[in-house]
Amino acid sequence: MVMRPRVLLADEPTGNLDSRSGGQILELLDVLHAEGLTLVVVTHDPGVGRRAERVVVMRDGSVAQRLRPEELS
């Protein structure tokens, strides 16, 4: 049983949620990150991406760009 993972992988954590539920998930991820958990979040939502410390854009399985979160459109 895993009790205190160091990394959490989140694939489209807000993808099929209404905005209220999605906001609650993002708040939970913020708390976990503040507690020291490393998050790897995959998203197509620029609003979610802008919350990150680092952004890596992938295309066709390869790194296409490394951006600052504020550079996302």
C-alpha positions in Angstrom: 0.0 0.0 0.0 1.3 3.5 -0.9 0.8 6.0 1.8 3.0 9.0 0.9 3.9 8.9 -2.8 6.5 11.5 -4.0 4.9 11.9 -7.4 1.3 12.0 -8.6 0.5 11.6 -12.3 -2.7 13.3 -13.3 -4.0 12.8 -16.8 -6.7 15.4 -17.6 -7.7 15.7 -14.0 -10.5 18.2 -14.8 -11.4 16.8 -18.3 -15.0 15.6 -17.8 -15.9 17.7 -14.7 -18.2 20.7 -14.3 -16.3 23.9 -13.4 -17.1 23.6 -9.7 -15.8 20.1 -9.4 -12.8 20.9 -11.6 -12.0 23.8 -9.3 -12.2 21.6 -6.3 -9.8 19.1 -7.9 -7.3 21.9 -8.7 -7.5 23.2 -5.1 -6.7 19.7 -3.8 -3.8 19.4 -6.2 -2.5 22.8 -5.0 -2.7 21.6 -1.3 -0.8 18.4 -2.2 1.8 20.3 -4.0 2.2 22.7 -1.1 2.8 19.7 1.1 5.7 18.7 -1.1 4.2 16.3 -3.6 5.5 16.5 -7.2 2.7 16.7 -9.7 2.9 15.7 -13.4 -0.3 16.9 -15.0 -1.3 16.2 -18.6 -3.9 18.7 -19.9 -5.3 20.3 -23.0 -6.6 23.2 -20.9 -4.4 26.2 -21.0 -6.0 27.5 -17.7 -4.8 24.3 -15.9 -1.4 24.6 -17.6 -0.9 28.1 -16.4 -1.1 26.9 -12.8 2.1 24.9 -13.3 5.7 25.9 -12.5 6.9 24.3 -15.7 5.2 23.5 -19.0 6.4 21.0 -21.6 4.5 20.9 -24.8 4.5 17.5 -26.5 3.7 16.8 -30.2 3.8 13.4 -31.8 5.5 11.9 -28.8 8.3 14.4 -28.6 9.0 17.6 -26.7 8.1 20.4 -29.0 8.5 23.4 -26.6 9.3 24.3 -23.0 7.3 27.3 -21.9 6.8 29.5 -18.9 3.1 29.0 -17.7 2.2 32.6 -18.6 3.2 31.9 -22.3 0.3 29.6 -22.8 -2.5 31.0 -24.9 
